[in-house]
Amino acid sequence: AKRWINIRKSYGNFYKVPRNQTKLTIMLENLGMNYDGRPHSGLDDSKNIARIAIRMLQDGCDLRVNERIHGGQLMTVSSSSPLEGAPAPQFPRYRN
């Protein structure tokens, strides 16, 4: 993967919270969710991150690629930058 969504950055920007409020358990807690599974289990962490992403989409967040690797260096991608070679994602509308 050369491009990805850093959910911590997206969460912090969307909900306007400082970086110290973007730890997985804190994000879940602030959204009124409990951690499901074993902490630090890759699969369980991924499922919980997906739950956060779904909630952000439901709340109106436009999740976009915000980090990439270029020449071996981590780079931040501007949220206003078009995605290279990829059409805009089409997310279904979620009901609350």
Summary of the structure (lengths in Angstrom):
residues: 96
radius of gyration: 14.1
end to end distance: 31.9
largest distance: 42.1
contacts: 204
relative contact order: 0.19
helix: 38%
strand: 10%
